[in-house]
Amino acid sequence: MNDPWFLGLFFMSGFCSLVYEVVWLRLAMATFGVTAPFVSIFLSVFMAGIGLGSWGVGLLTRRLRSLAASDSLRLYALAEALLAVSALSVPALLVRSQDLLSSTGAALAWGSAAYYWVSGACTAAALLPWCVCMGATFPLAMSAIRKRSAARSQSSFSYLYLANVLGAASGATLCAYVLIELFGLRGTLACAAGLNVAIAALALLRSAEPALSAASAEAGDAAAGGASAPAAPAYLLALLFTTGTLSMAMEIIWLRQFTPYYGPSIYTFATVLTVYLLASFAGSGLYRVQLRRGAVRSDVAWILSGVLSLLPLCAANP
């Protein structure tokens, strides 16, 4: 099911998430320094929070099968509304972190292992709760979609993912090159927070529809009596984990490779991230086309991903 309403919501949600990521990184680098180790720490915290939110709330929604679709949408609205609070909390916590580091004086040498442990802990405290909220939006939306109709649609997640990725690519580009230049860091965060509040309001309005509540009650009963989806094979989970690890590692390497060409790291980061997300969007779209034709070759995709990952080494060679 590719409900345009959900697609629009997830496009806006992805846009906000990448605006936050770009601005938070810029604020964090101003606090802890512009180094590859810290960028790695930042991305690890950001992705870990999203993963924890998606995994934890996903488990919760599977356990609470009787939860109505309208209730899932209200929880989704709550997660989006909580994200708006981060526009005020994250800058304040990063300022406190800077004060903490300043108070240590020479006891915590810049660039030392202890410095990165402390900066990582401060970054986690400032970002992790909000990243968990970002990750929670996917399982909550999927729960509402599944219970909105009696039959589960296996294509719903991929459509939401495509909309979210496209919105994220737009957010990364517009944030770095337009919004920050026009409104500054605080103003850009305020814009994202306002959009989060709008998403939450739209979700609350949709949750109040009588038809949604009636349909969700029937779908919830059907889901409670149905068989659960089979677990993914262990080897597939291992491959996906490895792919995610290598993707983030290459993102850090690309950031270092292309900084001499693009200038300040935040612009390099936004450019690399935008290309990465657009390529992910194109790859997902190509997969769907091949899937409809019955010509999917996953082995070829795995091999090509390894070979093509070497191209940036050639492109960034002085």
C-alpha positions as CSV (number, residue, x, y, z in Angstrom):
1,M,0.0,0.0,0.0
2,N,1.4,3.3,-1.0
3,D,-0.9,5.8,0.6
4,P,0.2,9.3,-0.6
5,W,-0.6,10.7,2.9
6,F,2.0,8.4,4.5
7,L,4.5,9.0,1.8
8,G,4.2,12.8,2.2
9,L,4.6,12.4,6.0
10,F,7.7,10.3,5.7
11,F,9.2,12.7,3.1
12,M,8.8,15.5,5.6
13,S,10.1,13.4,8.4
14,G,13.2,12.4,6.4
15,F,13.8,16.0,5.5
16,C,13.7,17.0,9.2
17,S,16.0,14.2,10.3
18,L,18.8,15.2,7.9
19,V,18.4,18.9,8.8
20,Y,18.9,17.9,12.4
21,E,21.9,15.7,11.5
22,V,23.7,18.4,9.5
23,V,23.1,21.1,12.1
24,W,23.9,18.9,15.0
25,L,27.2,17.9,13.4
26,R,28.1,21.5,12.7
27,L,27.4,22.4,16.4
28,A,29.2,19.3,17.7
29,M,32.3,20.0,15.6
30,A,32.4,23.5,16.9
31,T,32.4,22.0,20.4
32,F,34.6,19.0,20.0
33,G,36.7,19.7,17.0
34,V,36.8,18.9,13.3
35,T,38.4,15.5,13.2
36,A,37.7,12.2,11.5
37,P,37.5,10.3,14.9
38,F,34.9,12.6,16.2
39,V,32.8,12.5,12.9
40,S,32.9,8.7,13.3
41,I,31.7,9.0,16.9
42,F,28.9,11.4,15.9
43,L,27.7,9.1,13.1
44,S,27.9,6.1,15.4
45,V,25.7,7.8,18.0
46,F,23.2,9.0,15.4
47,M,22.8,5.6,13.7
48,A,22.8,3.7,17.0
49,G,20.0,5.9,18.3
50,I,17.9,5.3,15.2
51,G,18.6,1.6,15.3
52,L,17.7,1.3,19.0
53,G,14.4,3.2,18.4
54,S,13.4,1.1,15.4
55,W,14.3,-2.2,17.1
56,G,12.8,-1.4,20.5
57,V,9.6,0.1,19.3
58,G,9.3,-2.6,16.7
59,L,9.4,-5.2,19.4
60,L,6.8,-3.2,21.4
61,T,4.3,-3.0,18.5
62,R,4.6,-6.7,17.8
63,R,3.8,-7.5,21.4
64,L,0.9,-5.0,21.5
65,R,-1.0,-6.5,18.5
66,S,-4.3,-5.3,19.9
67,L,-3.1,-1.7,19.7
68,A,-5.4,0.2,17.3
69,A,-4.1,1.9,14.2
70,S,-5.3,5.3,15.6
71,D,-3.3,4.7,18.8
72,S,-0.2,3.9,16.7
73,L,-0.6,7.1,14.8
74,R,-1.0,9.0,18.1
75,L,2.3,7.5,19.3
76,Y,3.9,8.4,16.0
77,A,2.7,12.0,16.5
78,L,4.2,12.0,20.0
79,A,7.6,10.9,18.6
80,E,7.5,13.6,16.0
81,A,6.5,16.2,18.6
82,L,9.3,15.2,20.9
83,L,11.8,15.7,18.1
84,A,10.8,19.3,18.0
85,V,12.1,19.7,21.6
86,S,15.6,18.8,20.4
87,A,15.8,22.2,18.6
88,L,16.3,23.7,22.1
89,S,17.8,20.8,24.1
90,V,20.7,19.7,21.8
91,P,22.4,23.2,21.4
92,A,22.0,23.7,25.2
93,L,23.5,20.4,26.1
94,L,26.4,20.9,23.6
95,V,27.1,24.3,25.3
96,R,27.2,22.5,28.7
97,S,29.6,20.0,27.2
98,Q,31.9,22.7,26.1
99,D,31.9,24.2,29.5
100,L,32.7,20.7,31.0
101,L,35.6,20.3,28.6
102,S,36.9,23.8,29.4
103,S,36.8,23.1,33.1
104,T,39.0,20.1,32.8
105,G,41.9,22.2,31.5
106,A,45.1,20.3,30.7
107,A,43.8,17.2,32.4
108,L,42.0,16.2,29.2
109,A,44.4,16.7,26.3
110,W,42.6,17.5,23.0
111,G,42.8,14.6,20.6
112,S,43.7,12.0,23.3
113,A,41.7,8.8,23.8
114,A,40.2,10.2,27.0
115,Y,39.1,13.3,25.2
116,Y,37.2,11.2,22.6
117,W,35.6,9.0,25.3
118,V,34.3,12.1,27.1
119,S,33.2,13.8,23.8
120,G,31.5,10.6,22.8
121,A,29.6,10.4,26.1
122,C,28.6,14.1,25.8
123,T,27.4,13.5,22.2
124,A,25.4,10.5,23.2
125,A,23.7,12.4,26.1
126,A,22.8,15.2,23.8
127,L,21.6,13.2,20.7
128,L,20.7,9.7,21.6
129,P,17.1,10.3,23.0
130,W,16.1,12.3,19.9
131,C,17.7,9.7,17.5
132,V,15.6,7.0,19.3
133,C,12.5,9.1,18.5
134,M,13.6,9.2,14.8
135,G,14.0,5.4,14.7
136,A,10.6,4.9,16.4
137,T,8.7,6.6,13.6
138,F,9.1,3.7,11.2
139,P,7.7,0.8,13.3
140,L,4.9,3.0,14.6
141,A,3.9,4.1,11.0
142,M,4.1,0.5,9.8
143,S,1.9,-0.7,12.7
144,A,-0.7,1.9,11.7
145,I,-0.5,0.9,8.0
146,R,-0.8,-2.9,8.7
147,K,-3.8,-2.4,11.0
148,R,-5.4,0.0,8.6
149,S,-6.2,-2.9,6.3
150,A,-7.0,-6.5,7.0
151,A,-4.2,-7.7,4.7
152,R,-0.6,-6.8,5.3
153,S,1.2,-5.2,2.5
154,Q,4.8,-6.2,2.1
155,S,5.6,-3.3,-0.1
156,S,4.6,-0.6,2.4
157,F,8.0,-0.4,4.1
158,S,9.8,0.0,0.8
159,Y,7.6,2.8,-0.3
160,L,8.0,4.6,3.1
161,Y,11.7,4.0,2.9
162,L,11.9,5.6,-0.6
163,A,9.9,8.6,0.5
164,N,12.0,9.0,3.6
165,V,15.3,8.7,1.7
166,L,14.2,11.3,-0.9
167,G,13.2,13.7,1.9
168,A,16.5,13.0,3.7
169,A,18.5,13.9,0.5
170,S,16.5,17.1,0.1
171,G,17.1,18.0,3.7
172,A,20.8,17.4,3.6
173,T,21.3,19.6,0.5
174,L,18.9,22.4,1.4
175,C,20.1,22.6,5.0
176,A,23.8,23.0,4.2
177,Y,23.5,25.2,1.2
178,V,20.3,27.2,1.7
179,L,18.7,27.1,5.2
180,I,21.8,27.7,7.3
181,E,23.0,30.5,5.0
182,L,19.6,32.2,5.3
183,F,18.5,31.5,8.9
184,G,21.6,30.4,10.7
185,L,22.0,27.3,12.8
186,R,19.3,28.1,15.4
187,G,16.9,29.4,12.8
188,T,17.3,26.2,10.8
189,L,16.6,24.1,13.8
190,A,13.5,26.2,14.5
191,C,12.3,25.5,10.9
192,A,12.8,21.7,11.4
193,A,11.0,21.8,14.8
194,G,8.1,23.7,13.2
195,L,7.8,21.0,10.5
196,N,7.9,18.3,13.2
197,V,5.0,19.9,15.0
198,A,3.1,20.1,11.7
199,I,3.7,16.4,11.1
200,A,2.5,15.6,14.6
201,A,-0.6,17.7,14.1
202,L,-1.4,16.0,10.8
203,A,-1.0,12.5,12.3
204,L,-3.3,13.4,15.2
205,L,-5.9,14.6,12.8
206,R,-5.7,11.4,10.7
207,S,-5.9,9.3,13.9
208,A,-9.3,10.9,14.7
209,E,-10.9,9.6,11.6
210,P,-13.8,7.2,12.5
211,A,-13.1,4.9,9.6
212,L,-9.6,4.4,10.7
213,S,-10.6,3.4,14.2
214,A,-13.2,0.9,12.9
215,A,-10.9,-0.7,10.4
216,S,-8.1,-0.9,12.9
217,A,-10.1,-2.8,15.4
218,E,-10.9,-5.6,12.8
219,A,-7.3,-5.6,11.6
220,G,-5.9,-5.8,15.1
221,D,-8.1,-8.9,15.8
222,A,-6.9,-10.5,12.6
223,A,-3.3,-9.7,13.4
224,A,-3.6,-11.1,16.9
225,G,-4.9,-14.4,15.5
226,G,-2.5,-14.7,12.6
227,A,0.9,-16.2,12.4
228,S,3.9,-14.1,12.9
229,A,6.3,-13.3,10.1
230,P,9.2,-15.7,9.8
231,A,12.5,-14.5,11.1
232,A,15.2,-13.5,8.6
233,P,18.0,-16.0,8.1
234,A,21.1,-15.4,10.2
235,Y,23.4,-15.1,7.2
236,L,21.2,-12.4,5.7
237,L,21.3,-10.4,9.0
238,A,25.1,-10.8,9.0
239,L,25.4,-9.5,5.5
240,L,23.2,-6.5,6.2
241,F,25.1,-5.7,9.4
242,T,28.4,-5.9,7.4
243,T,27.0,-3.8,4.6
244,G,25.9,-1.1,7.1
245,T,29.2,-1.1,8.9
246,L,31.2,-0.7,5.6
247,S,28.8,2.0,4.3
248,M,29.4,4.1,7.4
249,A,33.1,3.5,7.2
250,M,33.2,4.5,3.5
251,E,31.2,7.6,4.4
252,I,33.9,8.7,6.8
253,I,36.7,7.9,4.2
254,W,34.8,9.8,1.5
255,L,34.5,12.8,3.9
256,R,38.3,12.8,4.3
257,Q,38.9,12.2,0.6
258,F,36.7,15.0,-0.8
259,T,37.3,17.7,1.8
260,P,40.2,19.2,-0.1
261,Y,37.9,19.6,-3.1
262,Y,34.7,20.8,-1.4
263,G,36.2,22.9,1.4
264,P,34.7,23.0,4.9
265,S,33.8,19.6,6.3
266,I,30.1,20.4,6.8
267,Y,29.6,21.1,3.0
268,T,31.6,18.0,2.1
269,F,29.5,16.0,4.6
270,A,26.2,17.3,3.1
271,T,27.3,16.7,-0.5
272,V,28.6,13.1,0.2
273,L,25.4,12.3,2.2
274,T,23.1,13.7,-0.5
275,V,24.8,11.6,-3.2
276,Y,24.7,8.6,-1.0
277,L,21.0,9.0,-0.2
278,L,20.1,9.7,-3.9
279,A,22.1,6.6,-5.0
280,S,20.2,4.6,-2.3
281,F,16.9,5.9,-3.7
282,A,17.9,5.0,-7.2
283,G,19.1,1.6,-6.2
284,S,15.9,0.8,-4.3
285,G,13.8,2.0,-7.3
286,L,15.9,-0.2,-9.7
287,Y,15.4,-3.2,-7.4
288,R,11.6,-2.7,-7.4
289,V,11.6,-2.6,-11.2
290,Q,13.7,-5.8,-11.4
291,L,11.5,-7.4,-8.8
292,R,8.4,-6.8,-10.9
293,R,10.1,-8.3,-13.9
294,G,11.2,-11.3,-11.9
295,A,14.9,-10.7,-12.8
296,V,16.5,-9.9,-9.4
297,R,20.1,-11.1,-9.1
298,S,21.2,-10.4,-5.5
299,D,24.5,-12.1,-6.0
300,V,25.4,-9.6,-8.8
301,A,24.3,-6.7,-6.6
302,W,26.7,-7.8,-3.8
303,I,29.6,-8.2,-6.2
304,L,29.0,-4.9,-7.9
305,S,28.8,-3.0,-4.6
306,G,32.2,-4.2,-3.8
307,V,33.8,-3.4,-7.2
308,L,32.1,0.1,-7.5
309,S,33.2,1.0,-3.9
310,L,36.7,1.4,-5.3
311,L,35.7,4.2,-7.7
312,P,35.9,7.0,-5.1
313,L,39.6,6.1,-4.7
314,C,40.2,6.9,-8.4
315,A,37.9,10.0,-8.4
316,A,39.7,11.6,-5.4
317,N,43.2,10.8,-6.6
318,P,45.1,14.2,-7.0
